[in-house]
Amino acid sequence: MPLDYERLKNWREPPLRHAWEAKDSIVYALGLGLGADLQDPVQLQFVYEQRLRALPTMATVLAPRFGWLYRTQAGIAPALCVHGDQSLRLHRPLPATGEVIGDLAITHIEDKGSGKGAIVHFDRTLRDAVDGSLVATLGATMFCRGHGGFGGRAQAPHPAPAPLPSRAPDASWEWATFAQQALLYRQSGDRNPIHSDPAAAAAAGFARPILHGLCSFGIASCILLKERMAWDPGALESIRARFVSPLYPGETLVLQCWDEPGGLRFRCLCKERAVVVLDLGLANGAATA
């Protein structure tokens, strides 16, 4: 069924204020798998309140808008929607405690045709709740299956990201996930039952509950922080990737990296099933030059 283009493009989501504490930064880091080795002082700085530092991708769960697309009453069915891609730009290092005000805006709605899909592009800004300074800018898309053919004003598709280099990766690293990871990661805000309830996951077409796409996104950032930025969370300036397939908790994520003049290009695969999880990745930071 086509979405209601006029209702959606005119939707205004109210600003959302979000404060977080040390506990929230720790829970987010634990949800990505940090802290498995408490003898590692590098990982300890993200999971222990003494000299605590926040991971940059925690910005993706601050002032969250989970479910906003369905509040628009634009005829969009949650079961038919999947997260398409995600980008994050940090305008300053994220503190371990703080408060932000999040604003969301729909920037583009692509019609893929009658009986097909629609792609909703939206941006989110996080500003410091005290001085109003910009903390982070996030961009994302939602692919809404079966909601095309709405006949709205024609809009050109967004430019596609550049393809990955055709040569073999310059480096490859592995990150093992654990069986309870989705249950822990969902404590950072995304309570979609496909990540915790076997029946809900089966209804969505999955063999069992899946890991959150933004968890895989956060893991990818951790790998790059570790291997290319000396574990300095302030070094990561931006990161983006396209979601292709989910990872199941307990599987191993493999990140393949290409060192390019424009930044670190990457993709992530599931080692056990040899499928691409994240694609067309690009990260920039102080250590990538």
Secondary structure, 3 states (H helix, E strand, C coil): CCCCHHHHHCCCCCCEEEEECHHHHHHHHHHHCCCCCCCCHHHHHHHCCCCCCCCHHHHHHCCCCCCHHHHCCCCCCHHHEEEEEEEEEECCCCCCCEEEEEEEEEEEEEECCCCCCEEEEEEEEEEECCCCCEEEEEEEEEEECCCCCCCCCCCCCCCCCCCCCCCCCCEEEEEECCCCHHHHHHHHCCCCHHHCCHHHHHHCCCCCCCCCHHHHHHHHHHHHHHHHCCCCHHHEEEEEEEECCCCCCCCEEEEEEEEECCEEEEEEEECCCCEEEEEEEEEEECCCC
